[in-house]
Amino acid sequence: MGSSLIEPFDRLPFGGADKARRYATERYRGAVGRNWYDCDPTLRFLVRRHLGDGFGWAEPRLREVGALMGGPVARWAEETDRNPPRLEKYDRWGRDVSEVVMPPSFEAARERLVATSFTRPGFVAEARAAGVDPEPMTVAWSYLLDQADIGMACALGTGGDMVLSLTESFAPDDVKARVRELFAAGEFSGEAAQMLTERSGGSDLGALESTASPDGDCWRLDGLKWFASNANGSVFVVLAKPEGAADGVRGIAPFLVLRERRDGSRNGVRVRRLKDKLGTRSVASAEIEFTGAEAFLLAPASSAGRGGDGRGLARMMELTNGARLGIAMMGVGCARRSLVEALCYARAREAFGTSLDAHPLMRRKLAELVVETEAAQALVFDGYLGRPRLRLGPALIKLRTARLGVTAAGDAVEVHGGNGYIEQWPVARILRDAQVNPIWEGGDNILCLDVRRAIERQDADGPFLDRLAEAAGRAPGGDDATAALVDGRIRNLREAIGRWRGLDRAAAEARLYPLAQYMADVYAAALLLEQAGWERADSGGDRKALVARLYARNRLADPGPLRGIDAPAEELDRFKDLVDGAFVDMSEDG
């Protein structure tokens, strides 16, 4: 309801123009309708750094995507959340068709997104012909989409790279050709899903019951998957145990199942029901039953010629690290969207004589959101684009950013007050959606166990600590205290890992969580120093040095007996620098 519409209570004796201005609805413009590339200086900083001379060619294309994500895709996401997918279980003859019907808003968004994806082969060829690496652009595309709808990001990208990699390595030639056809529009075609979880156990994959039986050059697969996302896809990677295999982790093998059999008939894939989820309603999640489904082993045959080589799950988990980075990016997308909505609302809303963002307590909260979001950005972009790729990276990055998406969305709800708790405002959905990120691709404890596995089996802490030292060594001059603090914590972390290795097994497992959090803290601080050094060399600026200093002070410094109460309030003194470097309001009333 616009403020130009006069209602009876607008003429109450204690009313007036000053109070009416507080609820003038046209002032409350949030993130939707903006160009999310143009309003994000931190994204422009990152892609300019990673693209180098290719930035000029890439920027107009990124700007087009920013308008798409902040406009139509964001609006379609709201509509799909209100009108989610539905299941048509039977046709009019009573036959089980298990058809997942997606709403028009989903189909419209999917069509536009597939057409603009930077993974489509034509675009990749065009970029490379121009001498531009398309990978940073693809990362930026995902970052922008995740601010609009992480459910759609899941629907488009659930295991696409995994499906393609495993299929090309192990599937029969005619099946390879079919999968290539399905992914002709690129990795983000929305055709893929991975199906792991069963009723017998979520993360305890060794307890799964699905069984595969050999049938000529293919297999017949039977079982029930309890939580399968992207149920409307066409290509599934399904974990099962071949007949005669060990009933444990080494008995598991991945299988490829297509919606249709080789002969074109419908495969034995049945949808029992769609899950009634808290959020991410734009991706259809379901209980899926396989009944004699035609399947293809995605692993080398055993020496006996059947059942896989015992490394099927391990091989698949190696590819899962890419999916974990995808979930980490979803966490960053939720955090970034929450930050923008909080900034927009705090600027427009007035209380106690001034705007919310003029009050010191609110400035502290907004400054913290800026710093934590940019630290998460640094982690995810390094995970995708850093060289060398760190074995420990995906688990640590997801551990930090998936949780940040939840806490940032909660903060944004609080900034909005009661309005934030109302579904007609945007942040309630972001909070509902963000809750799934710590669960998808492994919860905190599973990620910590992966950290242990990487350290114990691969000595992955060595390259990780080397990367931290390299990044911190690129810090700009002029802030020796922050550089010394981060350098010292890298040394402390090296000692902590050594001490952890000497603990008894139970204590070492119990200490995994604080160890992993410590690793993520120092990792992010080192990356922010590296970004600050690049900014200083590129433009002479010092904003990233400010972000690095505030982050290190909050995460790494010893607060002392006064808990930092007497520390400099630099987040208030330079609040404008922090916020202007995080969000540009290009609206007429901004």
C-alpha positions in Angstrom: 0.0 0.0 0.0 1.6 3.3 -1.1 1.9 6.3 1.2 -0.2 8.4 -1.3 -3.3 6.5 -0.3 -4.9 8.3 2.6 -6.4 6.0 5.3 -8.6 7.0 8.3 -5.8 6.7 10.9 -3.6 9.1 8.9 -5.6 12.0 10.4 -5.3 10.9 14.0 -4.4 13.9 16.3 -0.9 12.5 17.2 -0.1 11.8 13.6 1.8 14.1 11.2 4.1 14.2 8.2 7.2 13.3 10.2 5.7 10.1 11.5 4.0 9.3 8.2 7.4 9.5 6.5 8.5 6.5 8.6 6.0 4.2 6.9 6.1 5.7 3.4 6.2 2.4 1.6 8.0 3.7 -1.5 11.1 4.3 0.6 11.6 0.6 1.4 13.3 -0.6 -1.6 15.2 -3.7 -1.0 17.5 -5.8 -3.1 15.0 -6.9 -5.8 15.0 -4.7 -8.8 18.6 -3.6 -8.6 21.5 -4.7 -10.7 23.3 -7.0 -8.3 26.6 -6.6 -10.2 26.6 -2.8 -10.3 25.6 -2.5 -6.6 28.4 -4.9 -5.5 31.9 -3.3 -5.4 33.3 -6.4 -3.7 32.3 -8.6 -6.6 33.8 -6.2 -9.1 37.0 -6.2 -7.0 37.2 -10.0 -7.1 36.5 -10.5 -10.7 38.8 -7.7 -11.7 41.5 -9.4 -9.7 41.0 -12.8 -11.1 40.3 -11.8 -14.7 43.1 -9.4 -15.2 43.2 -8.0 -18.7 40.0 -10.0 -19.5 37.9 -7.8 -17.2 37.0 -5.3 -19.9 35.5 -8.0 -22.1 33.7 -9.7 -19.2 32.2 -6.8 -17.4 29.3 -6.0 -19.8 28.3 -9.7 -19.7 28.5 -9.7 -15.9 26.4 -6.6 -15.8 23.7 -8.3 -17.9 23.6 -11.2 -15.5 23.5 -8.8 -12.5 20.3 -7.3 -13.9 18.8 -10.7 -14.6 19.5 -12.1 -11.2 18.4 -9.0 -9.3 15.3 -8.5 -11.4 13.3 -11.4 -13.0 15.1 -14.3 -11.3 14.6 -12.8 -7.9 10.9 -12.2 -8.5 10.4 -15.7 -10.0 12.1 -17.1 -6.8 9.4 -15.5 -4.6 6.6 -16.8 -6.8 8.0 -20.3 -6.8 8.4 -20.3 -3.0 4.7 -19.5 -2.8 3.7 -22.0 -5.5 6.2 -24.9 -5.2 6.5 -28.1 -7.3 3.8 -30.7 -7.0 3.6 -34.4 -7.7 1.2 -36.0 -10.1 1.6 -39.6 -9.0 -0.9 -41.3 -11.3 -2.4 -40.7 -14.8 -6.1 -40.9 -15.5 -5.8 -44.7 -16.0 -4.2 -45.2 -12.6 -0.7 -45.8 -13.9 2.2 -44.6 -11.8 3.7 -41.8 -13.8 5.5 -40.0 -10.9 5.6 -36.7 -12.8 7.0 -33.8 -10.9 5.2 -30.7 -12.2 7.2 -27.5 -11.8 5.5 -24.1 -11.6 5.6 -21.7 -14.5 7.8 -19.3 -12.5 10.4 -22.1 -12.1 10.3 -23.0 -15.8 10.7 -19.3 -16.8 13.7 -18.8 -14.5 15.3 -22.1 -15.5 15.0 -21.3 -19.2 16.6 -17.9 -18.8 19.4 -19.2 -16.5 20.4 -22.0 -18.8 20.5 -19.6 -21.7 22.8 -17.2 -19.9 25.0 -19.7 -18.0 28.7 -19.1 -18.5 29.2 -22.9 -18.7 27.4 -23.3 -22.0 29.8 -24.5 -24.7 29.3 -21.6 -27.0 30.1 -19.0 -24.4 33.1 -20.9 -23.2 34.5 -21.0 -26.7 33.7 -17.3 -27.2 35.5 -16.3 -24.0 38.6 -18.4 -24.7 38.7 -16.9 -28.3 38.9 -13.5 -26.6 41.7 -14.7 -24.3 39.4 -14.7 -21.2 39.3 -17.4 -18.6 35.6 -18.2 -18.2 36.0 -19.9 -14.8 35.9 -16.6 -12.7 32.9 -15.5 -14.6 31.1 -18.8 -13.8 31.9 -18.4 -10.2 30.5 -14.9 -10.3 27.4 -16.1 -12.1 26.8 -18.7 -9.3 27.4 -16.0 -6.6 24.8 -13.8 -8.1 22.2 -16.6 -8.6 22.7 -17.8 -5.0 21.6 -14.3 -3.8 18.3 -14.9 -5.5 17.5 -18.6 -5.0 19.8 -21.3 -3.7 17.1 -23.8 -4.4 17.3 -23.0 -8.1 21.1 -23.2 -7.9 20.7 -26.7 -6.5 18.1 -27.6 -9.2 20.5 -26.5 -12.0 23.8 -27.7 -10.6 23.2 -30.8 -8.4 26.2 -32.9 -9.3 26.4 -32.0 -12.9 30.2 -32.0 -13.0 30.2 -35.3 -11.1 27.8 -36.9 -13.5 29.8 -35.9 -16.5 33.1 -36.9 -15.1 32.0 -40.4 -13.9 30.0 -41.0 -17.1 32.9 -40.2 -19.4 35.2 -42.4 -17.3 33.1 -45.5 -17.0 29.7 -45.6 -18.9 29.2 -47.5 -22.2 29.6 -45.4 -25.3 25.9 -45.1 -26.2 25.1 -44.0 -22.6 27.9 -41.4 -22.8 26.4 -40.0 -26.0 23.0 -39.7 -24.3 24.4 -37.9 -21.3 26.3 -35.5 -23.5 23.1 -34.7 -25.3 21.3 -34.0 -22.0 24.1 -31.6 -21.0 24.5 -29.9 -24.3 23.5 -26.6 -22.7 26.3 -26.8 -20.2 26.9 -28.1 -16.7 24.0 -26.0 -15.3 21.3 -27.6 -17.5 19.4 -28.9 -14.5 19.4 -32.5 -15.6 21.4 -34.1 -12.8 20.9 -35.3 -9.3 22.9 -37.4 -6.9 21.0 -39.8 -4.6 22.8 -41.0 -1.5 20.7 -40.8 1.6 18.5 -43.7 2.8 16.2 -44.4 5.8 18.9 -46.5 7.4 21.2 -43.6 7.8 22.0 -40.1 6.5 25.7 -39.6 6.6 26.3 -43.2 7.6 26.4 -44.3 3.9 27.9 -47.7 4.8 24.4 -48.7 6.2 22.6 -48.2 2.9 20.4 -51.0 1.6 19.9 -50.3 -2.1 21.1 -53.3 -4.2 22.3 -53.6 -7.8 22.1 -56.9 -9.7 24.1 -57.6 -12.9 22.1 -57.9 -16.1 24.3 -58.2 -19.2 26.3 -55.0 -19.7 24.1 -53.1 -17.3 22.6 -53.6 -13.8 19.2 -53.7 -12.2 18.9 -51.4 -9.2 16.3 -51.7 -6.4 16.1 -49.5 -3.3 14.6 -46.4 -1.7 16.4 -43.0 -1.4 15.0 -41.0 1.5 16.0 -37.4 0.5 16.7 -36.9 -3.1 16.9 -33.4 -4.5 16.2 -32.4 -8.1 13.7 -35.3 -8.4 12.6 -33.9 -11.7 16.0 -34.4 -13.3 16.9 -36.9 -16.1 20.2 -38.2 -14.9 20.9 -39.7 -11.5 24.1 -40.9 -9.7 22.8 -43.5 -7.2 24.8 -45.2 -4.5 24.1 -48.9 -4.1 25.7 -52.2 -3.1 26.3 -54.8 -5.9 25.0 -58.3 -5.0 27.7 -60.1 -3.1 29.6 -57.0 -2.0 30.6 -56.3 1.5 27.9 -54.7 3.7 29.9 -51.6 4.4 31.6 -48.6 2.9 33.9 -50.7 0.6 30.9 -52.5 -0.8 29.3 -49.3 -2.1 29.5 -48.3 -5.8 28.0 -45.4 -7.8 25.6 -46.2 -10.6 24.2 -44.1 -13.4 20.4 -44.2 -13.8 18.6 -42.4 -16.5 14.9 -41.4 -16.5 14.4 -43.5 -19.6 15.9 -46.9 -20.5 18.2 -47.4 -23.5 15.1 -48.5 -25.6 13.3 -45.3 -24.8 10.8 -46.8 -22.3 10.3 -45.5 -18.9 12.8 -46.6 -16.3 12.0 -48.1 -12.9 12.1 -44.8 -11.1 9.1 -43.9 -8.9 8.5 -40.8 -6.8 6.8 -41.8 -3.5 6.2 -38.2 -2.3 7.7 -34.8 -2.4 9.2 -33.5 0.8 7.4 -30.7 2.6 10.5 -28.6 3.4 11.2 -25.6 5.5 12.8 -23.8 2.5 14.5 -24.3 -0.9 11.1 -25.0 -2.3 12.2 -24.4 -5.8 14.2 -27.6 -5.9 11.9 -30.7 -5.9 13.1 -33.0 -3.1 11.5 -36.4 -2.8 11.6 -40.0 -1.7 12.5 -42.0 -4.8 12.0 -45.7 -5.2 14.0 -47.7 -7.8 12.3 -50.9 -9.0 14.5 -52.9 -11.3 15.9 -49.7 -12.8 18.4 -50.0 -15.6 21.7 -48.8 -14.2 25.3 -48.5 -15.3 28.3 -49.0 -13.0 30.4 -45.9 -12.6 33.6 -47.6 -11.4 36.1 -50.0 -12.7 35.0 -53.6 -12.6 36.6 -55.8 -9.9 39.1 -58.5 -10.7 36.1 -60.8 -10.8 34.6 -58.7 -13.4 31.7 -57.3 -11.3 30.8 -55.1 -8.4 33.5 -52.3 -8.6 36.9 -52.1 -7.1 36.0 -51.1 -3.6 36.8 -47.4 -4.1 33.5 -46.3 -5.6 32.5 -44.2 -2.6 36.0 -42.8 -2.1 36.1 -41.8 -5.8 32.7 -40.1 -5.6 33.6 -38.3 -2.4 36.6 -36.8 -4.1 34.2 -35.3 -6.6 31.9 -34.2 -3.8 34.4 -31.5 -2.8 33.2 -29.6 -5.8 29.7 -29.9 -4.6 30.8 -28.7 -1.1 32.2 -25.5 -2.7 28.8 -25.1 -4.4 27.0 -25.2 -1.0 29.6 -22.9 0.4 28.8 -20.4 -2.3 25.1 -20.7 -1.4 26.0 -19.7 2.1 27.8 -16.7 0.8 24.9 -15.9 -1.4 22.5 -16.0 1.5 24.9 -13.8 3.6 25.3 -11.2 0.8 21.6 -11.0 0.2 21.0 -10.6 3.9 23.6 -7.9 4.1 22.0 -5.9 1.3 18.5 -6.2 2.6 19.7 -5.2 6.1 21.6 -2.1 4.7 18.6 -1.0 2.6 16.2 -1.3 5.5 18.4 0.3 8.0 18.9 3.3 5.7 15.2 3.7 5.1 13.7 3.0 8.6 13.8 5.8 11.2 13.6 5.4 14.9 14.5 7.7 17.9 15.0 10.7 15.6 17.2 9.3 12.9 17.7 6.4 10.5 18.6 3.0 12.0 22.0 2.9 10.4 23.0 6.1 12.2 22.8 4.5 15.6 26.2 3.1 16.9 24.8 -0.3 17.9 23.3 -0.8 14.5 26.5 0.4 12.8 28.4 -2.2 14.8 26.1 -5.0 13.6 26.2 -3.8 10.0 29.9 -3.4 10.0 30.3 -7.0 11.4 28.0 -8.3 8.6 30.2 -6.5 6.0 33.4 -7.9 7.4 32.2 -11.5 7.9 30.6 -11.6 4.4 33.8 -10.4 2.7 35.8 -12.9 4.6 33.5 -15.6 3.4 33.8 -14.3 -0.2 37.5 -14.5 0.1 37.3 -18.1 1.2 34.9 -19.3 -1.5 36.7 -17.5 -4.4 40.0 -19.0 -3.2 38.4 -22.4 -3.0 37.3 -22.1 -6.6 40.1 -20.1 -8.2 43.1 -20.5 -5.9 46.1 -22.3 -7.1 47.0 -24.9 -6.0 43.6 -26.4 -5.0 43.7 -27.2 -1.3 42.5 -30.6 -0.2 41.4 -29.1 3.1 39.7 -26.1 1.4 36.2 -27.3 0.6 35.5 -28.7 4.1 36.8 -25.7 5.9 35.1 -23.2 3.6 31.8 -24.9 3.8 32.0 -25.2 7.5 32.4 -21.4 7.8 30.2 -20.1 5.0 27.2 -22.4 5.3 26.8 -21.4 9.0 27.3 -17.7 8.1 24.4 -17.8 5.7 22.1 -18.8 8.6 23.5 -16.2 11.1 23.5 -13.4 8.6 19.9 -14.1 7.6 19.0 -14.1 11.3 20.7 -10.8 11.8 18.8 -9.4 8.8 15.5 -10.5 10.3 16.5 -8.7 13.5 17.4 -5.5 11.6 13.9 -5.6 10.1 12.3 -6.2 13.4 8.8 -7.7 13.2 8.7 -7.1 9.5 11.6 -9.4 9.1 9.5 -12.3 10.5 6.7 -11.8 7.9 6.8 -13.8 4.7 5.9 -10.8 2.6 9.3 -9.3 3.4 12.3 -11.0 1.8 14.5 -12.1 4.6 12.2 -14.7 6.1 12.6 -16.9 3.0 16.4 -16.3 3.0 16.6 -17.6 6.6 14.4 -20.6 5.7 16.5 -21.4 2.7 19.9 -20.9 4.4 19.1 -23.5 7.1 19.7 -26.3 4.6 23.3 -25.3 3.8 24.9 -26.8 6.9 23.1 -30.1 6.1 23.7 -30.5 2.4 26.9 -32.3 1.5 27.8 -33.0 5.1 27.0 -31.4 8.4 29.7 -29.8 10.6 30.7 -33.1 12.2 31.1 -34.8 8.8 33.2 -31.9 7.5 35.4 -32.1 10.6 35.9 -35.9 10.0 37.0 -35.0 6.5 39.5 -32.6 7.9 40.9 -35.4 10.0 41.0 -37.7 7.0 42.9 -35.2 4.9 45.5 -34.5 7.6 46.1 -38.1 8.6 46.0 -39.8 5.2 47.3 -37.1 2.9 49.3 -34.7 5.2 47.1 -31.9 3.7 47.9 -29.5 6.5 51.4 -28.9 4.9 50.1 -27.3 1.7 47.4 -25.6 3.6 49.8 -23.9 6.0 52.1 -23.0 3.1 49.2 -21.3 1.3 48.4 -19.3 4.4 52.0 -18.1 4.8 52.1 -17.2 1.1 48.9 -15.2 1.3 49.9 -13.4 4.5 53.3 -12.6 3.0 51.5 -10.4 0.4 50.1 -8.1 3.0 50.5 -4.4 2.3 52.9 -2.3 4.3 51.7 0.2 6.9 49.8 -2.2 9.3 52.6 -4.2 10.8 50.4 -5.1 13.9 47.8 -7.0 11.8 50.4 -8.7 9.7 52.3 -9.8 12.8 49.1 -11.0 14.4 48.2 -13.2 11.4 51.8 -14.5 11.0 51.8 -15.4 14.7 48.5 -17.3 14.4 49.8 -19.3 11.5 52.7 -20.4 13.6 50.3 -21.1 16.5 48.0 -23.1 14.2 51.0 -25.2 13.0 51.7 -26.0 16.6 48.1 -26.7 17.4 47.9 -29.3 14.6 51.0 -30.9 15.8 49.6 -31.1 19.4 46.3 -32.4 18.0 48.1 -35.3 16.2 49.4 -36.5 19.6 46.0 -36.7 21.3 44.3 -40.0 22.0 41.7 -40.9 19.4 38.6 -39.9 21.4 40.0 -36.5 22.5 41.4 -35.8 19.0 37.9 -36.3 17.5 36.3 -34.1 20.1 38.8 -31.4 19.4 38.2 -31.5 15.6 35.6 -28.8 15.6 37.6 -26.0 17.4 40.6 -27.0 15.4 38.7 -26.6 12.1 37.2 -23.3 13.2 40.7 -22.1 14.1 41.9 -23.1 10.6 39.1 -21.3 8.9 39.7 -18.2 11.0 43.4 -18.0 10.1 42.7 -18.9 6.4 40.2 -16.1 6.0 42.5 -13.5 7.7 45.4 -14.5 5.5 43.3 -14.2 2.3 42.0 -10.8 3.4 45.6 -9.6 3.9 46.5 -10.9 0.4 43.5 -9.0 -1.1 44.6 -5.9 0.8 48.1 -6.1 -0.7 46.6 -6.5 -4.2 44.3 -3.5 -3.6 47.2 -1.4 -2.5 49.3 -2.3 -5.5 46.3 -1.8 -7.9 44.8 1.4 -6.7 46.5 2.6 -3.6 43.4 1.9 -1.6 43.3 0.7 2.0 39.7 -0.5 2.5 40.6 -4.2 2.3 43.3 -3.6 4.8 40.6 -2.1 7.1 38.4 -5.3 6.6 41.4 -7.5 7.3 42.3 -5.6 10.4 38.7 -5.7 11.8 38.4 -9.4 11.0 41.8 -10.3 12.6 41.0 -8.2 15.6 37.6 -10.0 16.1 38.7 -13.5 15.2 42.4 -13.8 16.1 43.3 -11.2 18.7 43.4 -11.9 22.5 40.6 -9.7 23.8 42.4 -9.4 27.2 40.7 -9.1 30.6 38.5 -6.2 29.4 37.2 -8.3 26.5 38.2 -5.5 24.0 35.8 -3.0 25.6 38.5 -0.4 25.4 39.6 -1.2 21.8 39.5 1.5 19.1 36.0 1.8 17.5 37.3 1.8 14.0 34.2 0.1 12.7 32.3 3.3 13.7 35.0 5.8 12.7 35.2 4.3 9.2 31.7 3.0 8.8 31.1 4.9 5.6 34.2 3.4 4.0 33.1 -0.1 5.0 29.5 0.2 3.7 30.2 2.2 0.6 32.8 -0.4 -0.4 30.2 -3.1 0.1 27.1 -1.7 -1.4 26.3 1.0 -3.9 22.8 2.4 -3.8 22.2 3.6 -7.4 18.5 4.5 -6.8 17.3 8.0 -7.2 16.5 8.3 -3.5 19.7 6.6 -2.4 
